[in-house]
Amino acid sequence: MGKSLFQKVWDSHTVGTLADGRTQLFIGTHLIHEVTSPQAFGMLRDLGLKVKFPSRTFATVDHIVPTINQDAPQDPLAAEMMQALQKNCDDFGVTYFDLRSGKQGIVHVVGPEQGITQPGTTIACGDSHTATHGAFGAIAFGIGTTQVRDVLATQTMALEPLKVRRIEVTGDLRPGVYAKDVILHIIRLLGAKGGIGYAYEYAGDVFDRMSMEERMTVCNMSIEGGARCGYVNPDAKTIAYLQGRPYVDMSDFDATAARWLSFASDADAHYDDIVRISAADIEPTVTWGISPDHGVSINQTIPDPAKAATEIEKQSIEEALAYMKLQPGTPIKGVKIDVAFLGSCTNGRLSDFREAAKYLKGHKVAAGVHAIAVPGSQIVAVQCEKEGLDQIFRDAGFEWRAAGCSMCLAMNPDKLVGDQLCASSSNRNFKGRQGSSTGRTVLMSPVMVVAAAIKGHVADAREVFDMPA
């Protein structure tokens, strides 16, 4: 019997098996940022340890960095975190993409665009959305601060073995249905806890046709479905994307590409579970509640707790409706928004801004809507500006910001105020996620975000932009 990519990568990076059954796994690439690394470096200093392989660790600043007035004096805590990251990288010999580098950005955008993210590798980062890098056929884990310390000190970490679920999506996606809708549909179907104990392998012709950036969107939100990681098998698109990137060894690229492709799952690989989904069943999807699996198609209504199958489900719906201030049984379409946010490690890449700008051009943001567009990296920002995409957003009434995590988690000045409702291209709609303890988030694709911004309420982009059926 053949092996899945997950098993191949796991086996090739296994150092040993611990007494408690966990695997000690070698981590090929370690990505760090300013929020979860200071304490880890502090622990290294306390123990008198060095970074084991500095050349395998890469740093950037993203979570707390402001997206406007970056040269102005910053919040003291933010300034302290950034200064600590600079000092730690200098002291321990770690490559740092800072604000002056022209390469700074969200860690999960920077890794791929620099070619640091590569197939057949293990990647760890102190950030839950590290699964993004699985789009390249890597096994990528989000880790906590103590594990950041372990990887810095030993280049290994201890993990329990995972099961593998293959999720096949086949057929043709309808116009107006994007990668974000695909992953929201999967999470809605399998649940926010459905992937616990699993790695997700995304397969089928829908993923075969996706661009690398679309695959990153899907893998990014694997964690929202409870999975430890998610990946797509490497193929010709993967090779083409990586060829010539700064951190890709081009000395014998044909051999490198062949090695990368060898990690793809075998045709007779074993899976612990297989889920099959028809692309025709996927509509533009938005969330209505406080969990990523609180999703509905744009033409559906907000759930009614009276129709819940279990008491637990009933209580979950009631809690979400109370927080979101929505009425059961009413259409999600038409719910008023206050803020529109386009960005994040989920949908802050060049293709996201291109697609959104294509439909936004010639339109205006509705009165009373605060709309912001935040590129995922300095490189994305420059590319957008070269193509004039920034001007399209500005002309429509969006604020065009500098690169950073921004309003996705609001550990920076970009925050909701009071109970504002945000149409967001980000990845989490938890209570208080976007900076206000009463702020409300509705997740959707970038094109749906600009449709909502134009109309002033949650809207069907297919209707707003007269898309072909």
C-alpha positions in Angstrom: 0.0 0.0 0.0 1.2 3.5 -0.9 1.6 6.5 1.4 0.0 9.9 1.6 2.1 13.0 1.5 1.5 13.4 5.2 3.0 10.0 6.0 5.9 10.5 3.6 6.8 13.9 5.2 6.2 12.7 8.7 8.4 9.6 8.2 11.2 11.5 6.5 11.3 14.0 9.4 11.0 11.6 12.3 13.9 11.7 14.8 12.5 9.1 17.2 9.5 8.0 19.2 9.2 9.3 22.8 8.1 7.1 25.7 4.6 8.6 25.7 4.1 7.6 22.1 4.7 11.1 20.6 7.0 11.6 17.6 10.0 13.8 17.9 9.8 15.6 14.6 12.6 17.5 12.9 11.3 20.9 11.8 12.8 22.0 8.4 11.7 25.6 8.6 10.8 27.8 11.6 8.9 31.1 11.1 8.6 33.6 13.9 7.1 37.0 14.5 7.0 39.6 17.3 4.2 38.2 19.5 5.0 34.6 20.3 8.8 34.7 20.1 10.0 37.1 22.9 9.3 34.7 25.7 10.8 31.8 23.8 14.1 33.7 23.3 14.0 34.7 26.9 13.8 31.1 27.9 16.8 30.3 25.7 18.8 33.0 27.4 17.8 31.8 30.8 19.0 28.3 29.9 22.2 29.5 28.2 21.2 28.0 24.9 21.7 29.1 21.3 19.4 28.8 18.3 20.3 25.3 16.9 20.1 26.2 13.2 19.7 29.9 12.7 19.6 29.5 8.9 16.3 27.6 9.2 14.6 30.4 11.2 13.0 33.5 9.5 11.3 36.4 11.3 9.0 39.2 10.3 6.7 41.7 12.1 3.0 41.5 11.4 0.6 41.2 14.3 1.1 44.4 16.1 2.5 46.6 13.4 0.3 49.6 12.5 -1.0 49.9 8.9 -0.9 53.7 8.9 1.7 56.1 10.2 4.3 53.4 10.6 7.1 56.0 11.1 5.2 57.7 13.9 5.8 56.8 17.6 4.0 53.5 18.3 2.2 52.0 21.3 4.9 51.3 23.9 4.1 47.6 24.1 4.2 47.3 20.3 7.5 49.2 20.1 8.9 47.0 22.8 7.9 43.8 20.9 9.4 45.0 17.7 12.7 46.1 19.4 12.9 42.7 21.1 12.4 40.9 17.8 15.2 43.0 16.2 17.6 42.3 19.1 16.8 38.6 19.3 17.4 38.2 15.5 20.7 40.2 15.8 21.9 38.2 18.8 21.0 34.8 17.5 21.8 35.3 13.8 18.2 34.9 12.5 17.1 36.5 9.2 14.6 39.3 9.9 12.3 40.9 7.3 11.7 44.2 9.1 9.8 47.3 8.0 12.8 48.7 6.2 13.5 45.5 4.2 10.8 45.8 1.5 10.0 42.2 2.3 8.0 42.6 5.5 4.5 41.3 5.8 2.2 38.7 7.3 4.4 35.7 8.1 2.2 33.3 6.0 2.4 35.6 3.0 6.2 36.3 3.3 7.2 32.6 3.5 5.7 31.6 0.2 6.6 34.7 -1.8 10.3 34.3 -0.7 10.4 30.6 -1.6 11.1 29.7 2.0 7.9 27.5 2.0 8.8 24.4 0.0 7.2 20.9 -0.7 8.0 17.9 1.4 9.1 20.0 4.4 7.9 20.5 7.9 7.2 24.1 9.0 6.3 25.5 12.4 5.3 28.9 13.5 3.8 30.4 16.7 0.6 31.2 14.9 -2.5 29.1 14.4 -2.8 29.7 10.6 0.6 28.1 9.8 -1.5 25.5 7.9 -1.4 28.0 5.0 1.9 26.6 3.9 0.4 23.2 3.3 -0.7 24.6 -0.1 2.8 23.7 -1.3 2.8 20.1 -0.1 4.4 21.0 3.3 3.2 19.8 6.7 2.8 23.0 8.6 1.9 23.4 12.3 0.9 26.3 14.4 2.6 26.0 17.8 2.7 27.7 21.2 5.4 29.7 22.9 7.1 26.8 24.7 7.2 24.8 21.4 8.7 27.9 19.7 11.4 27.6 22.4 11.9 23.9 21.7 12.2 24.4 17.9 14.7 27.3 18.4 16.8 25.2 20.8 16.6 21.8 19.1 15.0 22.2 15.7 12.6 19.5 16.8 9.2 19.3 18.5 7.1 16.5 20.0 3.8 15.7 18.2 1.2 13.0 18.5 0.6 11.1 15.2 -2.4 12.2 13.2 -5.0 10.5 11.1 -5.4 11.7 7.5 -8.8 12.7 6.0 -8.9 13.2 2.2 -11.4 15.8 1.2 -12.3 15.6 -2.5 -14.1 18.4 -4.2 -15.0 17.7 -7.8 -16.9 19.4 -10.6 -17.1 23.0 -11.7 -17.5 25.9 -9.2 -20.3 28.3 -10.2 -19.5 31.9 -11.1 -19.0 34.0 -8.0 -17.9 31.0 -5.9 -14.3 31.3 -4.7 -11.7 29.3 -2.7 -13.0 31.1 0.5 -16.5 29.8 -0.2 -15.1 26.3 -0.7 -13.3 26.2 2.7 -16.3 27.8 4.5 -18.5 25.2 3.0 -16.2 22.4 4.1 -16.1 23.8 7.7 -19.8 24.2 7.7 -20.3 20.6 6.6 -17.7 18.9 8.9 -17.9 21.3 11.8 -15.4 23.5 13.7 -14.3 20.4 15.7 -14.7 17.9 12.9 -11.0 17.8 12.1 -9.6 17.3 15.6 -6.9 14.6 15.4 -6.6 14.9 11.6 -4.5 16.3 8.9 -6.7 17.3 5.9 -5.6 16.4 2.4 -7.5 18.6 -0.1 -7.9 16.8 -3.5 -10.1 16.6 -6.5 -10.2 18.6 -9.7 -11.4 21.8 -8.0 -8.1 22.0 -6.1 -6.2 20.9 -9.2 -7.5 24.0 -11.0 -6.9 26.4 -8.1 -4.0 28.8 -8.2 -1.4 28.5 -5.5 -2.9 31.5 -3.8 -6.3 30.0 -3.8 -4.9 26.8 -2.3 -3.3 28.9 0.4 -6.7 30.4 1.3 -8.1 26.9 1.7 -5.2 25.5 3.7 -5.1 28.6 5.9 -8.5 27.8 7.4 -7.9 24.1 8.1 -7.4 25.0 11.7 -10.9 26.6 11.8 -12.2 23.1 11.0 -10.3 21.6 13.9 -7.6 20.0 11.8 -4.0 20.2 12.9 -2.8 21.0 9.4 -4.1 20.8 5.8 -2.3 20.4 2.5 -2.5 20.0 -1.3 -0.2 17.7 -3.2 2.5 19.5 -5.1 2.1 19.7 -8.9 3.3 21.7 -11.9 1.7 24.8 -10.5 3.7 24.5 -7.3 6.9 24.1 -9.2 6.1 27.1 -11.5 5.3 29.3 -8.5 8.5 28.5 -6.6 11.0 28.6 -9.6 13.3 31.6 -9.2 12.1 32.6 -5.7 14.9 34.1 -3.5 15.3 31.1 -1.2 14.9 28.3 -3.8 18.2 26.6 -4.8 18.3 26.9 -8.6 21.6 25.1 -9.0 19.9 21.9 -10.2 16.2 22.9 -10.2 15.0 19.9 -12.3 16.3 17.5 -9.6 14.8 19.7 -6.9 11.4 19.8 -8.6 11.5 16.0 -9.1 12.2 15.5 -5.4 9.4 17.9 -4.4 6.9 16.0 -6.7 7.9 12.7 -5.2 6.3 13.7 -1.9 2.8 13.7 -3.5 0.4 11.1 -2.2 0.6 7.7 -3.9 -2.5 6.6 -5.9 -3.0 3.7 -3.5 -2.3 5.7 -0.3 -4.3 4.8 2.8 -6.6 7.4 4.3 -8.5 7.1 7.6 -11.5 8.9 6.1 -12.6 10.2 2.7 -15.2 13.0 2.3 -16.5 13.7 -1.2 -18.2 17.0 -2.1 -19.7 18.2 -5.3 -18.6 21.7 -6.4 -22.2 22.3 -7.7 -23.4 22.2 -4.1 -21.2 25.2 -3.1 -22.7 28.7 -3.1 -21.2 32.0 -2.0 -21.0 31.4 1.7 -20.9 33.7 4.7 -20.9 33.3 8.5 -23.8 34.5 10.7 -22.5 33.5 14.1 -19.5 33.3 16.4 -17.8 30.2 15.0 -16.4 29.5 11.5 -18.9 26.6 11.1 -21.8 29.1 11.7 -22.1 29.5 7.9 -24.9 29.7 5.4 -25.2 30.3 1.7 -25.9 33.8 0.8 -29.6 33.1 -0.2 -30.3 31.2 3.0 -31.8 32.4 6.3 -30.2 32.7 9.7 -30.8 29.5 11.7 -33.7 29.2 14.1 -32.8 27.6 17.4 -36.3 26.1 17.6 -35.4 23.9 14.7 -32.1 22.7 16.2 -31.5 18.9 16.3 -30.1 18.8 19.8 -30.2 20.9 22.9 -26.5 21.7 22.6 -27.0 23.0 19.0 -30.0 25.0 20.2 -28.0 26.7 22.9 -25.1 27.4 20.5 -27.4 29.1 18.1 -29.1 31.1 20.8 -25.7 32.3 22.1 -24.6 33.3 18.7 -27.8 35.1 17.8 -27.7 37.1 21.0 -24.1 38.2 20.4 -24.6 39.0 16.8 -27.9 40.7 17.4 -29.6 38.9 14.5 -33.1 37.4 14.3 -33.6 33.7 13.5 -35.3 32.8 10.3 -34.4 36.1 8.6 -32.3 36.4 5.4 -28.5 36.9 5.9 -28.6 39.0 2.8 -29.5 42.5 3.8 -27.8 42.5 7.2 -26.4 46.0 7.6 -22.6 46.4 7.9 -20.5 49.2 9.4 -17.0 48.1 8.3 -15.5 46.3 5.3 -12.1 44.7 5.7 -10.1 43.2 2.8 -6.8 41.6 3.9 -5.3 39.0 6.3 -3.2 35.9 5.8 -6.4 34.3 4.3 -7.1 36.8 1.6 -4.4 39.5 1.5 -2.5 38.4 -1.6 -2.2 39.9 -5.1 -4.8 37.7 -6.7 -7.3 38.7 -4.0 -6.9 42.4 -4.7 -6.9 41.8 -8.4 -10.2 40.0 -8.3 -11.9 42.4 -5.9 -10.7 45.4 -7.9 -12.0 44.0 -11.1 -15.5 44.2 -9.7 -15.1 47.2 -7.5 -13.9 49.5 -10.3 -16.4 52.2 -11.0 -18.4 51.7 -7.8 -18.5 53.6 -4.5 -18.5 52.5 -0.9 -21.9 53.1 0.7 -22.3 56.0 3.0 -21.6 55.1 6.6 -19.3 52.2 5.7 -15.7 52.3 6.8 -13.7 50.3 4.3 -10.1 49.4 4.5 -7.8 47.3 2.2 -4.6 46.0 3.7 -2.0 44.1 1.5 -0.5 41.0 3.1 3.1 42.1 2.5 5.2 45.0 1.2 5.8 43.1 -2.0 2.0 42.6 -2.5 1.5 46.3 -1.9 4.1 47.3 -4.5 2.7 44.8 -7.0 -0.8 46.2 -6.5 0.4 49.8 -6.8 2.3 49.0 -10.0 -1.0 47.7 -11.5 -3.0 50.6 -10.2 -5.2 48.4 -8.0 -4.6 50.7 -5.0 -6.1 53.6 -6.9 -9.2 51.6 -7.7 -9.7 51.0 -4.0 -9.1 54.6 -3.2 -11.4 55.9 -5.9 -14.1 53.6 -4.5 -13.7 55.0 -1.0 -11.5 52.3 0.6 -8.5 53.3 2.7 -5.3 51.8 1.3 -3.1 50.7 4.1 0.5 49.3 4.7 1.1 45.6 5.1 0.2 43.8 8.3 -2.4 41.6 10.1 -4.5 44.6 10.7 -8.2 44.1 11.6 -8.0 40.3 11.4 -7.1 40.1 15.1 -6.7 43.7 16.0 -3.5 43.5 18.1 -2.8 46.9 16.4 -4.7 50.2 16.1 -7.1 48.7 13.5 -10.1 47.7 15.6 -13.9 47.6 15.5 -15.7 50.1 17.8 -18.6 49.0 20.0 -20.9 46.6 18.3 -19.9 47.4 14.7 -20.5 44.6 12.2 -17.6 43.9 9.8 -17.8 42.2 6.4 -14.4 40.5 6.6 -12.1 38.5 4.3 -10.3 37.2 7.4 -10.5 33.8 9.0 -12.2 34.0 12.5 -15.5 35.4 13.7 -15.0 34.7 17.4 -16.4 37.1 20.0 -14.2 40.1 20.2 -11.9 38.9 17.5 -11.6 42.2 15.7 -10.7 44.4 18.7 -14.0 45.2 20.4 -15.6 43.0 23.0 -18.9 43.5 21.3 -17.7 43.8 17.7 -19.3 41.4 15.2 -17.7 39.6 12.2 -19.2 38.1 9.1 -16.6 36.1 7.1 -16.8 36.1 3.3 -14.7 36.1 0.1 -13.0 39.3 -1.0 -15.5 39.9 -3.8 -18.3 39.5 -1.4 -16.6 42.0 0.9 -16.5 44.7 -1.8 -20.1 43.9 -2.7 -21.1 44.4 0.9 -19.1 47.6 1.0 -20.9 49.0 -2.0 -24.4 48.1 -0.9 -23.9 48.8 2.8 -25.2 45.3 3.8 -24.4 41.7 3.2 -25.1 41.1 -0.5 -24.8 38.5 -3.2 -21.9 39.6 -5.4 -23.4 37.7 -8.3 -26.4 40.1 -8.2 -24.4 43.3 -7.4 -22.0 42.7 -10.3 -24.4 41.0 -12.7 -22.2 37.9 -12.9 -23.1 35.2 -15.6 -25.1 32.3 -14.2 
